[in-house]
Amino acid sequence: MTNNQVDTLLIKQHSDVDTVDLEVIIENVKINLASMYLDINQPIDIDLMKIEAIKQHAKGASIIIAMDSNSRTTSWHNTLLSTRGRILEEFLMSQQLHIMNEESLLY
């Protein structure tokens, strides 16, 4: 089934094995949607650069990033704080990106 009111475009330069970035236009409203897996064995700086590139590409459009960050901080309701979590939390705040996460009983 197709919907002529929704247009999607894969942003290939920001997509890889761990990230998918889409530009979605619904009734002339542009939203960037990204799904990211931050590999715990990869330096966090690489992922921060990806997030920054996605934000720059959006050029002020709304952005939603769904992420498995492999990091811990109370900002996403974890009882522990990891170095990765602190770095990611500070970066997101510096980029004026807001964390929206529901508390889970899994921690």
Secondary structure by P-SEA (a helix, b strand, c coil): cccccbbbbcccccccccbbbbbbbcccbbbbbbbbbbcccccaaaaaaaaaaaaaaacccbbbbbccccccccccccccccaaaaaaaaaaaaacbbbbbcccccc
